[in-house]
Amino acid sequence: MKRFGRGLEKDDALSRHFLKLVSVLFASFLWFYVLNSEPQIVEQSMHLRLLTPAGKSISNIVPQKVAVKIKGSRAFVRTVLNQELSVVVDLKKYSVNKKGGFRVFLTHSDVTVPFGVEVISITPESFNVELQKEIRKEVAVKPVLTGNIAPDLKLINTSVSPKTVLISGPIEVMRKVSKVQTVPIDISSLQGEGDIKIALADLDQRVSIDRNTPVDFNYTLKPRKANLTLKKIKISFLSTSTKISSKVKYVSLDVLAPEGVRLNKSDIQIIAEVPESKGTHSVKLRANLPEGIHLLQINPQSINVSTR
């Protein structure tokens, strides 16, 4: 029995070694197949990043992207196409001529590609660069409004936050930049009051904005004239505390309603969101109104609420 058991153990060991050998051979075959499969030639658009010397900025228009033609097996080329690769050039290694410029020549070594991929060409191969002193300054943010609101409404209290942003660029270009605009804001789609996130519009490519996140556009849209006043509307207090108190429990509303529309108090909600912390809080009221009813004013607009 012992000999029989030793024989089984020996057979199991041989089987494991055989399976390992088969796995290695199979992996080698796949690797050989990938390396020797018919190569592909594709063109990939890549961002061009130019690293400027300290205190300097590029003052002329240079390519923002370059077309890089690469060659390699299908698997390796697919890896490149799935990535957002950049061509990075350090301008500190170039000598500036008397006019403050020089010519940059792109080489295949400027493009970092994975093993198994070859760079065939870069377009453009070269371009001129001019450097100037870099300056930084704060400029105002201006919202760009498009569209029209209804004649019986008016847009008031528009503002952006932050009101200014920090920009940088070559001195000659920066002298002409006094503001940064937002992308167009369609005011015809705005309702009531609130704030929306708005991206900043693109500037001259030679100017950089020290901000990647959108700005806040705050607005209030109100009727020009109220045609209905609703009195003694009960306030709904939203709070996690069970012990809240306020001297004011009812408000009145000035609204603009279409002719023939009748409103019931049950159609309207006046909400006071009370902070969780204990003490006395000044709470701004908000109204939930049926569609087509425009709020002019809540009287009062805010109340004092105590929590214990």
C-alpha positions in Angstrom: 0.0 0.0 0.0 2.8 2.4 0.8 4.4 1.7 -2.6 1.0 2.3 -4.3 0.6 5.6 -2.4 4.1 6.8 -3.3 3.3 6.0 -7.0 0.2 8.2 -6.8 2.1 11.1 -5.3 4.7 10.7 -8.1 2.0 10.7 -10.7 0.4 13.9 -9.2 3.8 15.7 -9.2 4.4 14.7 -12.8 0.9 16.0 -13.7 1.5 19.3 -12.0 4.8 19.8 -13.8 3.2 18.9 -17.1 0.4 21.4 -16.6 2.9 24.1 -15.7 4.9 23.4 -18.9 1.8 23.5 -21.0 0.8 26.9 -19.4 4.3 28.3 -20.1 4.2 27.1 -23.7 0.7 28.5 -24.2 1.6 31.9 -22.8 4.8 31.9 -24.9 2.7 31.1 -28.0 0.3 33.9 -27.3 3.1 36.4 -26.7 4.8 35.3 -29.9 1.5 35.7 -31.8 1.0 39.2 -30.5 4.5 40.3 -31.3 4.4 38.8 -34.8 0.8 39.6 -35.8 0.5 41.9 -38.8 1.5 45.4 -37.7 -1.0 48.3 -37.9 -0.2 51.9 -38.8 -2.5 54.5 -37.3 -2.5 58.2 -36.6 -3.2 59.5 -33.2 -3.9 63.2 -32.2 -1.9 64.0 -29.1 -1.8 67.1 -26.9 1.4 69.2 -27.1 2.7 70.3 -23.7 5.5 72.9 -23.7 7.4 73.4 -20.5 8.5 77.1 -20.3 11.4 78.5 -18.3 10.5 80.1 -15.0 9.0 83.6 -15.4 8.5 83.2 -19.1 5.4 82.5 -21.3 4.8 81.7 -24.9 3.8 84.9 -26.8 3.1 83.4 -30.3 0.5 80.9 -31.5 1.9 77.4 -31.4 0.2 74.0 -32.2 -1.9 72.7 -29.3 -2.0 69.2 -30.8 0.2 67.1 -33.1 -0.6 64.2 -35.3 1.6 61.2 -34.4 1.7 58.2 -36.7 2.5 55.0 -34.9 3.1 51.4 -35.9 2.8 48.2 -33.9 0.8 45.0 -33.3 -3.0 45.4 -33.0 -2.9 44.8 -29.2 -0.2 47.4 -28.5 -1.6 50.0 -30.8 -5.0 49.6 -29.2 -3.4 50.4 -25.8 -2.1 53.7 -27.2 -5.5 54.6 -28.8 -7.2 54.0 -25.4 -4.9 56.5 -23.6 -4.7 60.3 -23.8 -1.0 60.6 -24.4 0.8 63.9 -24.6 4.0 65.1 -26.3 6.0 66.9 -23.7 8.9 69.3 -24.7 11.1 71.1 -22.2 11.8 74.5 -23.7 14.5 75.2 -21.1 17.0 73.3 -23.2 16.7 75.7 -26.2 18.8 78.8 -26.7 16.9 82.0 -27.3 18.0 84.3 -30.2 18.1 88.1 -30.1 14.4 88.4 -30.9 13.5 86.2 -28.0 12.6 83.1 -30.1 13.8 79.8 -31.4 12.6 76.9 -33.5 11.5 73.6 -31.8 12.1 70.4 -33.6 10.1 67.4 -32.5 11.8 64.0 -32.5 10.4 60.5 -32.0 12.0 60.4 -28.5 9.6 63.2 -27.4 6.7 60.8 -27.7 6.5 58.2 -24.9 4.8 55.0 -26.3 4.6 51.5 -24.8 6.9 48.6 -25.7 6.0 47.2 -29.1 4.9 50.5 -30.6 7.1 52.5 -33.0 6.7 56.2 -33.8 6.9 56.8 -37.6 6.2 60.5 -37.9 5.1 63.6 -36.1 3.2 66.5 -37.8 4.2 69.2 -37.6 7.8 68.3 -37.2 8.9 71.8 -36.1 7.5 75.3 -35.2 8.6 78.6 -33.9 8.4 79.7 -30.3 8.7 83.2 -28.9 9.0 83.9 -25.2 8.1 86.9 -23.2 8.0 87.9 -19.5 5.0 86.2 -17.8 2.7 88.3 -15.7 -0.3 87.4 -13.5 -3.3 89.5 -12.6 -6.9 89.3 -11.4 -9.7 90.1 -13.9 -13.4 90.3 -13.5 -15.8 87.4 -14.5 -18.6 88.6 -16.7 -21.7 86.5 -17.4 -22.9 86.3 -21.0 -26.7 86.2 -21.1 -28.7 85.0 -24.2 -32.4 84.5 -24.9 -35.4 86.4 -23.7 -37.6 86.2 -20.7 -41.4 86.8 -20.7 -42.5 90.5 -20.9 -44.2 90.3 -17.5 -41.0 89.1 -15.8 -37.8 90.8 -14.9 -34.3 89.4 -14.1 -32.7 91.0 -11.0 -29.8 90.5 -8.7 -27.6 88.6 -11.2 -24.1 87.8 -10.0 -21.2 85.4 -10.3 -19.1 83.8 -7.6 -16.1 84.2 -7.6 -16.3 87.7 -9.1 -12.6 87.6 -10.2 -10.2 84.9 -11.4 -6.4 84.9 -11.6 -4.9 84.6 -15.1 -1.4 84.5 -16.4 0.4 84.9 -19.8 2.9 86.9 -21.8 3.0 90.6 -21.0 1.9 91.9 -24.5 -1.1 89.6 -24.6 -2.1 90.2 -21.0 -2.3 94.0 -21.6 -5.3 93.4 -23.8 -7.2 91.1 -21.4 -9.4 92.9 -18.9 -12.1 90.2 -18.2 -13.1 86.6 -18.5 -16.5 85.7 -19.9 -18.7 82.7 -19.1 -20.2 80.5 -21.7 -23.6 81.7 -22.9 -26.4 81.5 -20.3 -29.9 81.0 -21.7 -32.1 83.1 -19.4 -35.3 82.0 -21.1 -35.1 78.7 -19.3 -34.6 80.2 -15.8 -37.3 80.1 -13.2 -37.7 81.7 -9.8 -34.3 82.2 -8.1 -31.3 80.0 -7.6 -27.8 79.4 -8.8 -26.3 77.3 -11.6 -22.8 76.1 -12.4 -21.4 77.8 -15.5 -18.1 77.1 -17.2 -15.7 79.9 -18.3 -15.4 80.6 -22.0 -12.1 79.8 -23.7 -9.5 82.6 -23.7 -6.6 83.1 -26.1 -4.5 79.9 -26.0 -1.6 81.9 -24.7 -3.5 82.9 -21.5 -4.0 80.5 -18.6 -6.8 80.6 -16.0 -5.9 79.6 -12.5 -9.3 77.8 -12.1 -10.6 74.5 -13.5 -14.0 74.4 -11.8 -17.1 76.3 -13.0 -18.3 79.5 -11.4 -21.7 80.0 -9.7 -24.2 82.2 -11.5 -26.8 83.5 -9.1 -30.1 85.0 -10.3 -33.5 86.1 -9.2 -36.4 86.2 -11.7 -39.6 88.0 -10.5 -42.8 89.2 -12.0 -42.9 92.9 -12.9 -46.3 93.3 -11.1 -48.3 91.2 -8.7 -51.9 90.5 -9.5 -52.8 88.4 -6.5 -52.0 88.5 -2.8 -52.4 85.4 -0.7 -52.8 85.9 3.0 -52.2 83.8 6.1 -50.3 80.9 4.5 -49.0 78.5 7.1 -45.2 77.9 7.4 -44.0 74.3 7.3 -40.9 73.9 9.6 -38.4 71.3 8.5 -36.1 70.3 11.4 -34.7 67.3 13.1 -35.4 68.9 16.5 -38.8 68.4 18.1 -38.5 71.6 20.1 -38.7 74.6 17.8 -40.5 77.9 18.2 -41.2 81.0 16.2 -43.3 84.0 16.7 -44.2 84.0 13.0 -46.2 81.0 11.8 -48.0 82.6 8.8 -47.0 84.7 5.9 -48.5 86.4 2.9 -47.5 86.1 -0.7 -47.5 88.5 -3.7 -47.7 86.4 -6.9 -48.5 86.8 -10.6 -51.0 84.3 -11.8 -52.6 83.9 -15.2 -56.2 85.2 -15.6 -58.9 82.8 -14.5 -56.6 80.7 -12.3 -57.8 80.1 -8.8 -55.4 79.2 -6.0 -56.1 77.3 -2.8 -53.9 77.5 0.3 -53.4 73.8 0.0 -51.7 74.3 -3.4 -48.9 76.3 -1.7 -46.1 75.4 0.6 -44.0 77.8 2.5 -40.9 76.0 3.9 -38.5 77.0 6.6 -35.4 74.7 6.8 -34.2 75.1 10.4 -30.5 74.3 11.1 -29.8 71.4 13.5 -27.7 73.4 16.0 -29.4 74.8 19.1 -30.0 78.5 19.4 -31.9 81.2 17.5 -31.5 81.2 13.7 -32.5 83.6 10.9 -34.2 81.3 8.4 -34.9 82.4 4.8 -38.3 81.1 3.6 -39.0 79.5 0.3 -42.2 78.8 -1.6 -43.4 75.8 -3.6 -46.0 77.1 -6.1 -48.0 75.4 -8.8 -46.6 75.6 -12.3 -47.2 78.9 -14.1 -47.5 80.9 -10.8 -44.7 83.4 -10.3 -43.6 84.5 -6.9 -43.0 88.2 -6.4 -42.3 88.3 -2.7 -42.9 86.5 0.6 -43.8 88.8 3.5 -41.7 88.4 5.6 -38.9 86.9 3.5 -37.1 85.5 6.6 -38.0 84.7 10.2 -36.3 83.9 13.5 -36.6 80.3 14.7 -35.3 79.0 18.0 -34.3 75.4 18.6 -33.6 73.7 22.0 
